[in-house]
Amino acid sequence: MHATYLWVKTAHLLFVISWMAAVFYLPRILVNLAETEGQVEVAARLKLMGRRLYRFGHVMFGAAFVLGLVLWLGYRVIDGFPTMVGPGSGWMHAKLALVALMFAHYIVGGRWLKRLDRGGTLPSGFRLRLFNELPLLALVPVIWLVLAKPF
């Protein structure tokens, strides 16, 4: 296996894991914010944490995305680089669709956070708890698709 490929894949996985941490934690911050009624200082701290986490998540997603493109299309510019393009790579399209849904989920969480800064409100704590579980429902099939490569 090409050494560059292994390093790119290692870095890609590192950034994906970092992004997923933000994907899982941002909704928890939103749940806590929804339940801070009358606790102005706590809400201010949580908003700050949420904004910083949201920015961090975007940087991690961007790095994972760029490295993912290199993994997907690097064979075109790096001699000896393995390819994931061709027959039997339908799993990749399914995985990318699920990742796009997770990214959209992340954006929705960020918009709710920004809405608070403009004086808006959040959904109920119960709805936010449900929202918190959605990325797991997408991540499990993503992992399965990557490992099994079923089509």
N, C-alpha and C positions, 0 to 999 in steps of 0.2 A: 504494500500500500504506500502511496506517495506520502512522504513526511509532511509536506505542506498541507495536504488534505486533512491529515490527523490534527494538525495544529489549528487549522481553520474550524474544523468540526468541534474541537475542544472549546475554543473561544465562543463559537456559536452557542453551544450548550450552556456555557457559563452565563452568557447574556440572556438566554431564554429563561434560565432558572431565576436570575435576578429580576427579570420582567414579571415572571409569574408570581414572585413574592409580592410585587406591587399590585398585581391583579387581584391577589387574594386579600391583601391588607387594606387597600383603599375602601372597599365596601364596609369593612369593620370600623374604620374611622367614621364613615358616614352613619353607621348604626349608632355609634357613640354620640355623634353630633346630634342626631335626631332625639336622643334621650338626655340632653344637657339642659333641659328647660330651666331657665333662670340662673344658670351657672355661666355667667359671661366669660370669666377668666378661663374656665375649662374649654368652652366653645372656641375661644380665640386660639388657645394652644392647639386644639384638634384641627382647626382650619389651617393653621400654619403647618402642622405635620402633614395634612392632606395635600396642600399645595406643593410642598417639597417632595413628597412621595410621588405625586402625579408627574412632576418634572423628571424625577429620577426614572420613573417607569418609561417615559417617552424616550429618554436617552438610551435606556437598556433595550427597548424595542427597536429603536433605530439601528443600534449596533448589531443586534440579532438578525434584523432584516437584511442588512448589507452583507453580513457573513453568510446568511442563508442563500442569498443570490450568488455569492461566490461558490458555495457548495453545489448549487443547482446548475450554474452555467460556467463555472471556472474552467471546465475542460476546453472551452473555446479560446482561452488566453494563456493557460498554464500547461506546458507539455507534461504528459503523463498523468494529468489530474483525472480522477474517475468521474464518470458522468451519471447523473440520475435522470437523464432525459432519454426517452425512447419507449419502446413497448414495455408494458408492465410498470409504468410510473403513474398510473391513475390514482394510486394511493396518495401521491404527492398533492394532486389537485384537491382531493377530499380533505387532506390535512390543512392545506392552505385556506380552504373555505372555512374550516373550523377556527383557524387562527384569526382570520378576518372577523369572524363573529366575536371572538374573545377581545380583539382590539376595539371593535365597536362597543362592546360592553364596558371596556375601560374608559372610552371616550364619554359614554353616558355618565359614568361615575364622576368623571372630571367636570362635566357640564353641571351636574347637580351641585358639586362643590363651588363652582363659579357662580351658580345661581344664589347660593347663600351670601356670597360677597356683595351681591346686588340687592340684598334684602329679601330674597325669596325663601321658600321653604323646601324641605325634603319630604319624600314619601314617608310613610309610617315606618317605625322600627321593624315591624313584622315584614312589610314589603321589602325593606332593605336587607333583612336577613335572608329572604328568598333570593334576592338579587345577588347576595354574597355566595350562594351555592351554585349559581349558573356556570362559572368558569370550570368548576370541577366536572360538571356534566359534559363539557367540551374537551377538557384535558384528557380524560380517560380514553375516549376514542382516538385522540391525537397520538397518544403514546402507543395504543394498540396498532394504529395504522403504520407508525414508524417501525415498530418491531416486526409486525406480521407481513407488511407490504402485500396485502391480499389481492390486489389487482393493479 
